[in-house]
Amino acid sequence: MLRPFPQYGDINVHGTSGGNSFYNSGTIKAQKRFTRGVTFLTSYTFSRMLDDVIGQANFFGGVSNFALNSYDLGREYALSSIDTPHRYLISGTYELPFGKGRRFFSESNFADKLLGGWQLNAIGSFQSGFPLNVTQNTNNTRAFSGGQRPNAVAGVSAATEGSVSDRIDAYLNPAAFSTAAEYTFGNLGRSIGVRTPSQQNWDIGILKNTALFESVRAQLRLEAINAFNTPVFRAPNTSFGNANFGRITSQANFARVMQVSLRLNW
């Protein structure tokens, strides 16, 4: 009976504007073009994104948002669930200086066949995690809202200490939250100051080009995707009151993948 239109059930609106967003960033890039067998490209981006977009998600965290109070969307204006303040990329190629036309053993056909034509390639990426949004497992607002957030316990941090591996089952501190009472929205903000685990990945390739005959060349490639087998963890369970609250139960990337290929050009 407290709803503005008690004669209706839930009303879902489709095809409306997602909301408002505000993005600022700065990028620094350094590049060395191919000389003496070396080339690299690296960039760093610092950014900040705010929005009041409802119902968005990101791949690594699966973080979704909802409007607590449909009449006060300004309260939802906070860090976007896809905000990534730091992102660093580096890629490069290095040709070993051995064999024909190179600095060492350039006159030896045997050394050229054995040591010449080797090349190393690498791509690395590093970025910070995404903001977390904690909700309450049970919505007892009794209001025309998409959900409910718990209350924040004053003076208690939601973050736990230690490496990500040590915090798999306790990434969030449940003592930092308390169940919001009926007919309230809870005083917890949309972002809680804790992010999903950061991400890092290296893809590395080693290849060798060899001239078999005058018009036939072979290329042997050995490639490793996620070369150092570094896991990228998804977000923890952020539903306060759920038995798995604060636990990380899956990862977003694959384990190391290695592949070998041989290519013939003629």
MODAPE-V598543 format. One record per pair of residues at least 24 apart in sequence whose C-alpha atoms are under 10 Angstrom apart, sorted by the first residue. I is the first residue (numbers start at 1). J is the second residue. D is the distance in whole Angstrom. If there is no record, write none. Layout:
BEGIN
i: {I;I}
j: {J;J}
d: {D;D}
END
This chain:
BEGIN
i: {1;1;2;2;2;2;3;3;3;4;4;5;6;9;10;10;10;11;17;17;18;18;18;18;18;18;19;19;19;19;19;19;19;20;20;20;20;20;20;21;21;21;21;21;21;21;21;21;22;22;22;22;22;22;22;22;22;23;23;23;23;23;23;23;24;24;24;24;25;25;25;27;27;28;29;29;29;30;31;31;31;32;33;34;34;34;34;35;35;36;36;36;36;36;36;37;37;37;37;37;37;37;38;38;38;38;38;38;38;39;39;39;39;39;39;40;40;40;40;40;40;40;40;41;41;41;41;41;41;42;42;42;42;42;42;42;42;43;43;43;43;43;43;44;44;44;44;44;44;44;45;45;45;45;45;45;45;46;46;46;46;46;47;47;47;47;47;48;48;48;48;48;48;48;49;49;49;49;49;49;49;49;50;50;50;50;50;50;50;50;51;51;51;51;51;51;51;51;52;52;52;52;52;52;52;53;53;53;53;54;54;55;55;56;56;56;57;57;58;58;58;58;58;59;59;59;60;60;60;60;60;60;60;60;60;60;60;60;60;60;61;61;61;61;61;61;61;61;61;61;61;61;61;61;62;62;62;62;62;62;63;63;63;63;63;63;63;63;63;63;63;64;64;64;64;65;65;65;65;65;65;65;66;66;66;66;66;66;66;67;67;67;67;67;67;68;68;68;68;68;68;68;68;68;68;68;68;69;69;69;69;69;69;69;70;70;70;70;71;71;75;75;76;76;76;77;77;77;78;78;78;78;79;79;79;79;79;79;79;79;80;80;80;80;80;80;81;81;81;81;81;81;81;81;82;82;82;82;83;83;83;83;83;84;84;84;84;84;84;84;85;85;85;85;86;86;86;86;86;87;87;87;87;87;87;87;88;88;88;88;88;88;89;89;89;89;89;89;89;90;90;90;90;90;90;91;91;91;91;91;91;91;91;92;92;92;92;92;92;93;93;93;93;93;93;93;94;94;94;94;94;94;95;95;95;95;95;95;96;96;112;112;113;113;113;113;113;114;114;115;115;116;116;116;117;117;117;117;117;117;118;118;118;118;118;118;118;118;119;119;119;119;119;119;120;120;120;120;120;120;120;121;121;121;121;121;121;122;122;122;122;122;122;122;122;122;123;123;123;123;123;123;123;124;124;124;124;124;124;124;125;125;125;125;125;126;126;126;126;126;127;127;127;127;127;128;128;128;128;128;128;129;129;129;129;129;129;129;129;129;130;130;130;130;130;130;130;130;131;131;131;131;131;131;131;131;131;132;132;132;132;132;132;132;132;132;132;132;133;133;133;133;133;133;133;133;133;133;133;134;134;134;134;134;134;134;134;134;134;134;134;134;135;135;135;135;135;135;135;135;135;136;136;136;136;136;136;136;136;136;136;136;137;137;137;137;137;137;137;137;138;138;138;138;138;138;139;139;139;139;139;139;140;140;140;140;140;140;140;141;141;141;141;141;141;141;142;142;142;142;143;143;143;143;145;147;148;148;148;148;148;148;148;148;148;149;149;149;149;149;149;149;149;149;149;149;149;149;150;150;150;150;150;150;150;150;150;150;150;150;150;150;150;151;151;151;151;151;151;151;151;151;151;151;151;152;152;152;152;152;152;152;152;152;152;153;153;153;153;153;157;157;157;158;158;158;158;159;159;159;159;159;160;160;163;164;164;164;164;164;165;165;165;167;167;167;168;168;168;168;168;168;168;169;169;169;169;169;169;169;169;170;170;170;170;170;170;170;171;171;171;171;171;171;171;171;171;171;171;172;172;172;172;172;172;172;173;173;174;174;174;174;174;177;177;178;178;179;179;195;195;196;196;196;196;196;196;197;197;197;197;197;197;198;198;198;199;199;199;199;199;199;199;200;200;200;200;200;201;201;201;201;201;201;201;201;201;202;202;202;202;202;202;203;203;203;203;203;203;204;204;205;205;205;206;207;207;207;208;209;209;210;211;211;212;212;212;213;214;215;215;216;216;216;217;217;217;217;218;218;218;218;218;219;219;219;219;219;220;220;220;220;220;221;221;221;221;221;222;222;222;222;222;223;223;223;223;223;224;224;224;224;224;225;225;225;225;225;225;226;226;226;226;226;226;227;227;227;227;228;228;229;229;229;229;229;230;230;230;231;231}
j: {142;143;142;143;144;183;142;143;144;143;144;144;144;144;144;145;146;144;53;54;51;52;53;54;55;56;51;52;53;54;55;73;77;50;51;52;53;54;77;49;50;51;52;53;77;78;79;80;48;49;50;51;52;77;78;79;80;47;48;49;50;51;80;83;48;49;50;85;49;85;86;87;88;88;88;89;90;90;90;91;92;92;92;92;93;94;95;94;95;94;95;96;97;102;103;93;94;95;96;97;102;119;92;93;94;95;96;119;120;91;92;93;94;95;121;90;91;92;93;94;121;122;123;89;90;91;92;93;123;88;89;90;91;92;123;124;125;87;88;89;90;91;125;86;87;88;89;90;126;127;84;85;86;87;88;89;127;84;85;86;87;88;83;84;85;86;87;79;80;82;83;84;85;86;78;79;80;81;82;83;84;85;76;77;78;79;80;81;82;83;76;77;78;79;80;81;82;83;76;77;78;79;80;81;190;77;78;80;81;80;146;81;146;80;81;82;81;82;82;83;130;234;235;234;235;252;129;130;196;197;198;199;232;233;234;235;250;251;252;253;129;130;131;132;195;196;197;233;234;235;236;237;251;252;130;132;234;235;236;237;130;131;132;133;134;196;234;235;236;237;238;132;133;134;135;132;133;134;135;146;147;190;133;135;145;146;147;148;190;144;145;146;147;148;190;141;143;144;145;146;147;148;149;184;185;186;190;143;144;145;146;147;148;185;143;144;145;146;144;145;189;190;189;190;191;189;190;191;131;189;190;191;130;131;132;133;190;191;192;193;130;131;132;133;190;191;129;130;131;132;133;190;191;195;129;130;131;132;128;129;130;131;195;127;128;129;130;131;195;198;127;128;129;130;126;127;128;129;198;125;126;127;128;129;199;200;124;125;126;127;128;200;123;124;125;126;127;200;201;122;123;124;125;126;202;121;122;123;124;125;202;203;204;120;121;122;123;124;204;119;120;121;122;123;205;206;118;119;120;121;122;206;119;120;121;206;207;208;120;208;210;211;208;209;210;211;212;208;210;208;210;208;209;210;207;208;209;210;211;219;206;207;208;209;210;219;220;221;205;206;207;208;209;221;204;205;206;207;208;222;223;203;204;205;206;207;223;202;203;204;205;206;223;224;225;227;201;202;203;204;205;225;226;200;201;202;203;204;226;227;199;200;201;202;203;198;199;200;201;202;197;198;199;200;201;195;196;197;198;199;200;194;195;196;197;198;199;233;234;235;191;194;195;196;197;198;234;235;190;191;192;193;194;195;196;197;235;190;191;192;193;194;195;196;235;236;237;238;188;189;190;191;192;193;194;195;237;238;239;172;177;188;189;190;191;192;237;238;239;240;245;246;186;188;189;190;237;238;239;240;241;177;178;179;180;185;186;238;239;240;241;242;179;238;239;240;241;242;243;245;179;180;239;240;241;242;180;181;182;183;184;185;179;180;181;182;183;184;185;180;181;182;183;184;185;186;182;183;184;185;182;183;184;185;185;185;179;180;182;183;184;185;186;187;188;177;178;179;180;184;185;186;187;188;189;190;239;240;176;177;178;179;180;181;184;185;186;187;188;189;239;240;241;176;177;178;179;180;181;184;185;186;187;188;189;176;177;178;179;180;186;187;188;189;192;177;178;179;187;188;192;193;194;192;193;194;246;192;193;194;195;246;194;246;197;196;197;198;233;248;231;233;248;246;247;248;233;236;246;247;248;249;250;236;237;244;245;246;247;248;249;236;237;244;245;246;247;248;195;196;197;235;236;237;238;245;246;247;248;236;237;238;245;246;247;248;245;246;238;240;241;245;246;240;241;240;241;240;241;235;236;232;233;234;235;236;248;232;233;234;235;236;248;232;233;234;230;231;232;233;234;252;253;226;228;230;231;232;225;226;227;228;229;230;231;232;253;226;227;228;229;230;256;227;228;229;256;257;258;228;258;258;259;260;260;260;261;262;262;263;264;264;264;265;264;265;266;266;266;265;266;264;265;266;263;264;265;266;262;263;264;265;266;261;262;263;264;265;260;261;262;263;264;259;260;261;262;263;258;259;260;261;262;257;258;259;260;261;256;257;258;259;260;254;255;256;257;258;259;253;254;255;256;257;258;255;256;257;258;255;256;253;254;255;256;257;254;255;256;255;256}
d: {10;10;8;7;9;10;8;7;6;9;8;10;10;9;8;9;10;9;9;10;10;8;5;6;8;9;7;6;5;7;10;9;10;8;5;6;6;10;8;7;6;4;7;7;9;9;10;8;8;6;5;6;9;10;10;10;9;7;6;4;6;9;10;9;6;7;9;10;9;8;10;9;10;10;10;9;10;9;10;10;10;9;10;10;8;9;10;10;10;9;8;10;8;9;9;8;5;5;7;7;9;9;7;6;5;7;9;10;10;8;5;5;7;9;10;7;6;4;6;9;10;9;10;8;6;5;6;9;9;8;6;4;6;8;10;9;10;8;6;5;7;9;10;7;6;4;7;9;9;10;9;8;6;5;6;9;9;8;5;5;7;9;8;7;5;7;9;8;9;10;6;7;6;9;8;6;6;9;8;5;8;8;10;7;5;4;5;9;9;8;8;5;6;6;5;9;10;10;5;4;7;8;8;10;10;8;9;8;9;10;10;10;10;9;7;9;7;7;6;10;8;10;10;8;10;8;9;8;8;9;10;9;8;7;5;7;10;8;6;9;9;7;9;8;9;7;9;8;5;4;8;9;10;9;10;10;8;7;9;10;9;8;7;7;9;10;10;8;10;10;9;9;8;10;10;10;7;9;9;9;9;8;10;9;8;6;7;9;9;10;7;6;7;9;10;9;9;9;5;6;6;6;8;10;7;9;10;8;8;6;8;9;9;8;10;8;7;8;10;10;8;8;8;6;9;10;8;10;10;8;7;7;9;7;10;10;8;7;10;10;8;7;10;10;9;8;10;6;5;7;8;9;8;9;9;6;7;10;9;8;6;7;10;7;6;6;6;8;10;10;8;7;8;9;8;5;6;9;10;7;6;4;7;10;9;10;8;6;5;6;9;9;8;6;5;6;9;10;10;8;6;5;7;9;9;8;6;4;6;9;10;9;10;8;6;6;7;9;10;7;6;5;7;9;9;10;9;6;5;7;9;10;4;6;9;10;10;10;8;10;9;10;10;9;7;8;9;10;9;9;10;8;8;8;8;5;5;6;9;9;7;6;4;7;9;10;9;10;8;6;5;6;8;10;8;6;5;7;9;10;10;8;6;5;6;8;9;7;6;4;6;9;10;10;10;10;8;6;5;7;9;10;10;7;6;4;6;9;9;10;8;6;5;7;9;8;6;4;7;9;10;6;5;7;9;8;8;7;4;6;9;9;5;5;5;4;7;10;10;9;10;8;5;5;8;8;10;8;9;6;7;7;6;4;6;10;9;8;6;6;7;6;5;7;8;9;10;8;9;8;6;5;6;9;9;9;10;7;9;10;9;8;9;7;8;7;9;5;6;7;9;10;10;9;10;9;10;6;5;6;9;10;9;7;8;10;9;8;5;5;6;8;9;9;5;5;5;6;10;9;9;10;9;8;7;9;9;10;9;10;10;9;10;8;7;5;7;8;9;9;8;5;4;5;6;9;7;6;8;10;10;7;9;9;9;8;10;8;10;10;8;6;7;10;9;9;10;8;7;9;6;5;7;6;8;8;9;8;10;6;6;5;5;9;9;8;5;7;6;9;9;7;9;9;6;5;6;5;9;10;9;5;5;5;9;6;5;6;9;9;8;6;5;8;9;5;7;10;10;9;9;9;9;7;8;7;10;9;8;6;9;10;9;10;10;10;7;9;9;9;10;9;10;9;8;8;9;8;8;6;5;8;10;9;10;8;9;7;4;6;8;9;10;9;8;5;5;8;10;9;9;9;7;9;10;9;5;6;7;8;9;8;8;5;8;10;9;7;10;8;9;8;7;8;10;8;9;8;8;8;10;10;8;7;5;7;10;7;6;7;7;9;10;8;8;10;9;8;6;8;10;10;10;9;10;7;8;7;9;6;8;8;8;7;9;8;9;5;6;7;9;9;10;5;8;10;9;10;10;9;10;10;10;10;10;10;9;10;10;9;10;10;10;9;9;10;10;9;9;8;6;7;6;5;8;6;5;6;7;6;5;6;9;8;6;5;6;8;8;6;5;6;9;8;6;5;6;8;7;6;5;7;9;8;6;5;7;9;7;6;4;7;9;9;8;6;5;6;9;9;8;7;5;7;9;9;6;7;8;9;7;10;8;6;5;9;9;7;8;7;9}
END
